[in-house]
C-alpha cells in the first residue's frame, strides 16, 4: 500500500501544482481521474489504526477525513476549483504525508 500512497500523493501534488503554479483550471477533471485511488486510500485509512497512534487521536483523524472528503465532493459537484484546491493542498495531502511516514 505504501507504493500506492506515494503514487496518489504525487498525483494529488501534480494537481495542486498545476492549479497554483501553472494556473491550470482543470483540477476538477484531473481529480475525477484519481477518485478510485482516493477511495482505496480512504478505505485503507479507515479500516484500522495502521499509524499506531493514540486511539482518540486516530478517531479525530478519521472524523476530520470525512469532512475533507465532503469538501472535495462538494467542490467537484459545484465546480468550485478553489475549494477543491484548498481541500487537497491544506488537508488531504497532509493525510498522505502522515501515511507515508508510518
C-alpha positions as CSV (number, residue, x, y, z in Angstrom):
1,X,0.0,0.0,0.0
2,X,3.0,2.3,0.6
3,X,3.7,2.5,-3.1
4,X,0.1,3.3,-3.9
5,X,0.0,6.1,-1.3
6,X,3.2,7.6,-2.8
7,X,1.7,7.4,-6.3
8,X,-1.5,9.0,-5.1
9,X,0.5,11.7,-3.3
10,X,2.4,12.5,-6.5
11,X,-0.8,12.7,-8.5
12,X,-2.5,15.0,-6.0
13,X,0.6,17.2,-5.7
14,X,0.6,17.5,-9.5
15,X,-3.0,18.7,-9.5
16,X,-2.2,21.2,-6.8
17,X,0.9,22.4,-8.5
18,X,-0.9,22.6,-11.8
19,X,-3.6,24.8,-10.2
20,X,-1.3,27.1,-8.2
21,X,1.9,27.3,-10.2
22,X,0.8,26.8,-13.8
23,X,-2.7,28.3,-13.5
24,X,-4.3,25.2,-14.9
25,X,-8.0,25.3,-14.3
26,X,-8.8,21.6,-14.9
27,X,-8.3,20.4,-11.3
28,X,-11.8,19.0,-11.1
29,X,-11.4,17.0,-14.3
30,X,-8.0,15.8,-13.0
31,X,-9.5,14.8,-9.7
32,X,-12.2,12.7,-11.4
33,X,-9.4,10.5,-12.8
34,X,-8.0,9.6,-9.4
35,X,-11.2,9.1,-7.5
36,X,-10.7,5.3,-7.4
37,X,-7.3,5.7,-5.9
38,X,-8.7,8.1,-3.3
39,X,-11.4,5.7,-2.4
40,X,-8.9,2.9,-2.0
41,X,-6.7,5.1,0.3
42,X,-9.7,6.2,2.4
43,X,-10.8,2.6,2.9
44,X,-7.3,1.6,3.9
45,X,-7.1,4.5,6.3
46,X,-10.5,4.0,7.9
47,X,-10.1,0.2,8.2
48,X,-7.9,0.2,11.3
49,X,-5.3,2.3,13.1
50,X,-2.3,1.5,10.9
51,X,-0.5,4.5,12.1
52,X,-0.3,3.1,15.6
53,X,-1.3,6.4,17.2
54,X,-3.5,7.1,20.2
55,X,-7.0,5.7,19.6
56,X,-8.6,9.0,20.4
57,X,-6.3,10.9,18.0
58,X,-7.0,8.3,15.3
59,X,-10.7,8.7,15.8
60,X,-10.3,12.5,15.4
61,X,-8.3,12.0,12.2
62,X,-11.0,9.7,10.8
63,X,-13.7,12.2,11.6
64,X,-11.7,15.0,10.0
65,X,-11.0,13.0,6.9
66,X,-14.8,12.6,6.4
67,X,-15.1,16.4,6.5
68,X,-12.2,16.7,4.0
69,X,-13.9,14.3,1.7
70,X,-17.2,16.2,2.0
71,X,-15.4,19.4,0.9
72,X,-13.8,17.6,-2.1
73,X,-17.2,16.1,-3.1
74,X,-18.9,19.5,-2.7
75,X,-16.2,21.2,-4.7
76,X,-16.5,18.7,-7.5
77,X,-20.3,18.9,-7.6
78,X,-20.4,22.7,-7.6
79,X,-17.4,23.2,-9.9
80,X,-15.6,25.1,-7.1
81,X,-11.9,24.8,-8.2
82,X,-10.7,27.0,-5.2
83,X,-12.4,24.8,-2.6
84,X,-11.1,21.7,-4.3
85,X,-7.6,23.1,-4.3
86,X,-7.8,24.1,-0.6
87,X,-9.2,20.8,0.5
88,X,-6.4,19.0,-1.4
89,X,-3.5,21.3,-0.5
90,X,-4.3,22.0,3.1
91,X,-6.0,18.9,4.2
92,X,-5.9,15.7,2.1
93,X,-2.2,16.0,1.3
94,X,-1.4,16.0,5.0
95,X,-3.1,12.6,5.4
96,X,-1.0,11.3,2.6
97,X,2.2,12.6,4.2
98,X,1.2,11.2,7.5
99,X,0.5,7.8,6.0
100,X,3.8,7.8,4.1
101,X,5.7,8.4,7.3
102,X,4.3,5.4,9.1
